[in-house]
Amino acid sequence: MARFTDQVAVVTGGASGIGAAIVARLRSEGAKVSIWDLTLASDGDHAVAVDLTDPTAAERATAATLAAFGRIDILVACAGITGPNGATWEYAVSDWLRVIDINLNAVFYTCRAVVPVMKAANYGRIVNIASIAGKEGNPNGAAYSASKAGVIALTKSLGKELATTKICVNAVAPAAVQSPLFAQMTPEFLDYILSKIPMGRFGEVEEVASLVCWLASQEASFSTGATFDCSGGRATF
């Protein structure tokens, strides 16, 4: 398949984990991919070293990608962290702010920078990576859960704002997926989230990439402002 021939995609957090799998899948289907990450990545066609918690960094990264390719057709906002595990009343304020800044504020900054480019072209696909935790809330993971709930709400709002254009905005809500993020979680927390998945296993990054790439394609033309689960049966609504 070559669904993305002649298209340019931006993948934030594309240097590892789910983001890297999305980059590989997009490129295998013909896209040119610009990876925006903290460190320069070598697996795409273009890379920008960027700290997306800086409100102006996404604007500079957008300009760099446009200078390289002249267009942005697809945005996948995948950069994120889990943050530490712990009870809400014991959670360090600095940790809370960092999780919200990376997982939610950075998605806003990135969409804010890229949407005008898509509006000018009257076409685009935005896929924000949320989490099943944003729907259900995980105990001892309040900051992560809250940040991903915010991503879902941002996706719904932006999708409605752009509904009369040819720009579709959706979110994907995975359950736990085997990735480097696991190193940020305690064994007890991993056991808990595994126990919540009816399939009895963690997801694979390629499974998430497959869903993301459908939403990033021209085929997904009547879906916007929605959240698509990839949860092994965990999702209940």
C-alpha positions as CSV (number, residue, x, y, z in Angstrom):
1,M,0.0,0.0,0.0
2,A,1.1,3.6,-0.6
3,R,-1.6,5.6,1.1
4,F,0.8,8.4,1.9
5,T,2.7,9.0,-1.3
6,D,3.5,12.6,-1.8
7,Q,2.4,13.4,1.8
8,V,4.5,14.8,4.6
9,A,3.9,13.7,8.2
10,V,5.2,15.1,11.5
11,V,5.5,12.7,14.4
12,T,6.4,14.1,17.8
13,G,8.2,11.7,20.1
14,G,9.0,9.7,17.0
15,A,12.5,8.6,18.1
16,S,11.3,5.6,20.2
17,G,8.4,3.5,21.3
18,I,5.0,4.0,19.7
19,G,6.2,7.1,17.9
20,A,9.0,5.1,16.2
21,A,6.6,2.4,15.1
22,I,4.3,5.1,13.6
23,V,7.2,6.6,11.7
24,A,8.2,3.3,10.3
25,R,4.6,2.5,9.2
26,L,4.1,5.9,7.6
27,R,7.3,5.7,5.7
28,S,6.5,2.1,4.5
29,E,3.4,3.6,3.0
30,G,5.1,6.4,1.1
31,A,5.1,9.4,3.5
32,K,8.1,11.6,4.1
33,V,8.3,11.9,7.9
34,S,9.7,14.7,10.1
35,I,10.5,13.5,13.6
36,W,10.2,16.1,16.4
37,D,11.9,14.9,19.5
38,L,14.2,16.0,22.3
39,T,17.2,14.4,20.4
40,L,17.8,14.2,16.7
41,A,16.4,10.9,15.3
42,S,17.9,9.1,12.3
43,D,14.9,6.9,11.3
44,G,12.9,9.5,9.5
45,D,13.4,11.7,6.5
46,H,13.9,14.8,8.5
47,A,14.5,15.5,12.2
48,V,14.1,18.5,14.5
49,A,15.6,18.5,18.0
50,V,12.9,20.2,20.0
51,D,11.6,20.7,23.5
52,L,7.8,20.9,22.9
53,T,7.2,22.3,26.4
54,D,8.6,25.6,25.1
55,P,5.5,27.4,23.7
56,T,7.4,28.7,20.7
57,A,9.3,25.5,19.9
58,A,6.6,24.0,17.8
59,E,6.4,27.1,15.7
60,R,10.2,26.9,14.9
61,A,9.8,23.1,14.2
62,T,6.9,23.8,11.9
63,A,9.0,26.4,10.0
64,A,11.9,23.9,9.7
65,T,9.7,21.2,8.4
66,L,8.1,23.5,5.8
67,A,11.6,24.7,4.7
68,A,12.5,21.0,4.1
69,F,9.3,19.8,2.5
70,G,7.0,22.8,1.8
71,R,3.9,21.1,3.4
72,I,2.6,19.2,6.4
73,D,-0.3,16.8,5.7
74,I,-0.3,14.7,8.8
75,L,0.5,15.4,12.5
76,V,0.8,12.7,15.0
77,A,1.3,14.0,18.5
78,C,2.9,11.1,20.3
79,A,5.5,12.7,22.7
80,G,4.7,11.8,26.3
81,I,5.8,10.5,29.7
82,T,4.1,8.6,32.4
83,G,5.5,10.4,35.3
84,P,6.1,8.7,38.7
85,N,3.5,6.5,40.4
86,G,2.1,7.7,43.7
87,A,-1.0,8.8,45.6
88,T,-2.4,12.1,44.5
89,W,-2.0,13.8,47.9
90,E,1.7,12.8,48.0
91,Y,2.4,13.7,44.3
92,A,5.1,16.3,43.9
93,V,3.8,19.5,42.3
94,S,6.9,19.6,40.1
95,D,6.2,16.1,38.8
96,W,2.5,17.1,38.2
97,L,3.5,20.2,36.2
98,R,6.0,18.3,34.1
99,V,3.5,15.6,33.1
100,I,0.9,18.1,32.2
101,D,3.4,20.2,30.3
102,I,4.7,17.3,28.2
103,N,1.5,15.3,27.7
104,L,-1.1,18.1,27.3
105,N,0.4,21.5,26.8
106,A,2.8,20.3,24.2
107,V,0.0,18.8,22.2
108,F,-1.8,22.2,22.3
109,Y,1.4,24.0,21.2
110,T,1.9,21.6,18.4
111,C,-1.6,21.7,17.0
112,R,-1.7,25.5,17.4
113,A,1.5,25.7,15.2
114,V,0.5,23.2,12.5
115,V,-3.3,23.8,12.0
116,P,-2.8,27.1,10.1
117,V,-0.6,25.2,7.6
118,M,-3.3,22.6,7.1
119,K,-6.0,25.3,6.9
120,A,-4.1,27.0,4.1
121,A,-3.9,23.8,2.2
122,N,-7.5,22.8,3.1
123,Y,-6.4,19.3,4.1
124,G,-5.0,17.6,7.0
125,R,-5.1,14.7,9.5
126,I,-4.2,15.1,13.2
127,V,-4.0,12.1,15.4
128,N,-3.3,12.8,19.1
129,I,-2.1,9.9,21.3
130,A,-4.2,9.8,24.4
131,S,-4.7,6.8,26.7
132,I,-7.4,4.6,28.2
133,A,-6.2,6.2,31.5
134,G,-7.7,9.4,30.2
135,K,-11.1,7.7,30.2
136,E,-11.0,5.6,33.3
137,G,-8.3,7.2,35.5
138,N,-5.6,5.0,37.0
139,P,-5.0,5.0,40.7
140,N,-1.5,6.2,41.5
141,G,-1.3,7.8,38.1
142,A,-3.5,10.9,38.5
143,A,-1.2,13.3,36.6
144,Y,-0.9,11.0,33.6
145,S,-4.7,10.2,33.6
146,A,-5.6,13.9,33.9
147,S,-3.2,14.9,31.1
148,K,-4.6,12.2,28.7
149,A,-8.2,13.2,29.6
150,G,-7.1,16.7,28.5
151,V,-5.8,15.4,25.2
152,I,-9.2,13.7,24.6
153,A,-11.1,16.9,25.3
154,L,-8.7,19.0,23.2
155,T,-9.2,16.6,20.3
156,K,-13.0,16.9,20.6
157,S,-12.8,20.7,20.6
158,L,-10.4,21.0,17.8
159,G,-12.2,18.4,15.7
160,K,-15.5,20.4,16.0
161,E,-13.7,23.7,15.2
162,L,-12.3,22.2,12.0
163,A,-15.3,20.0,11.0
164,T,-16.3,22.1,8.0
165,T,-12.8,21.8,6.6
166,K,-11.0,18.8,5.2
167,I,-9.0,18.5,8.3
168,C,-9.9,15.6,10.6
169,V,-8.7,15.5,14.2
170,N,-8.9,12.3,16.2
171,A,-7.3,10.6,19.2
172,V,-6.1,7.0,19.9
173,A,-6.4,5.7,23.4
174,P,-4.2,2.7,23.9
175,A,-4.1,0.6,27.0
176,A,-0.6,-0.3,28.2
177,V,1.7,-1.0,25.3
178,Q,5.1,-2.6,25.4
179,S,7.5,0.4,25.1
180,P,10.3,2.2,26.8
181,L,7.7,4.0,28.9
182,F,7.4,0.8,31.0
183,A,10.8,1.8,32.6
184,Q,9.0,4.7,34.2
185,M,6.5,2.5,36.0
186,T,6.7,0.4,39.1
187,P,6.3,-3.4,38.8
188,E,3.2,-3.2,41.0
189,F,1.6,-0.6,38.7
190,L,2.4,-2.7,35.6
191,D,0.8,-5.7,37.3
192,Y,-2.3,-3.6,38.0
193,I,-2.8,-2.3,34.5
194,L,-2.2,-5.8,33.0
195,S,-4.9,-7.1,35.3
196,K,-7.4,-4.7,33.7
197,I,-6.9,-5.9,30.1
198,P,-9.3,-8.8,29.3
199,M,-6.9,-10.1,26.5
200,G,-4.4,-10.8,29.3
201,R,-1.5,-9.2,27.5
202,F,0.1,-5.8,26.7
203,G,-0.4,-4.2,23.3
204,E,2.4,-4.0,20.7
205,V,3.5,-0.7,19.2
206,E,2.7,-1.9,15.7
207,E,-0.9,-2.5,16.7
208,V,-1.2,1.2,17.7
209,A,0.6,2.3,14.6
210,S,-1.8,0.5,12.4
211,L,-4.8,2.3,13.8
212,V,-3.0,5.7,13.8
213,C,-2.2,5.3,10.1
214,W,-5.8,4.6,9.2
215,L,-6.8,7.7,11.0
216,A,-4.0,9.6,9.2
217,S,-5.2,8.5,5.8
218,Q,-7.6,9.9,3.3
219,E,-9.9,6.9,4.1
220,A,-10.8,8.4,7.5
221,S,-12.8,11.2,6.0
222,F,-16.0,11.1,8.1
223,S,-14.4,10.7,11.5
224,T,-13.4,13.7,13.5
225,G,-13.4,14.7,17.2
226,A,-13.4,11.0,18.2
227,T,-11.3,8.8,20.4
228,F,-10.5,5.3,19.1
229,D,-9.6,2.6,21.6
230,C,-6.8,0.2,21.3
231,S,-7.1,-1.5,24.6
232,G,-7.3,-5.3,24.4
233,G,-10.9,-5.1,25.6
234,R,-10.3,-2.8,28.6
235,A,-12.4,0.1,27.3
236,T,-15.9,0.2,28.6
237,F,-17.1,3.4,26.8
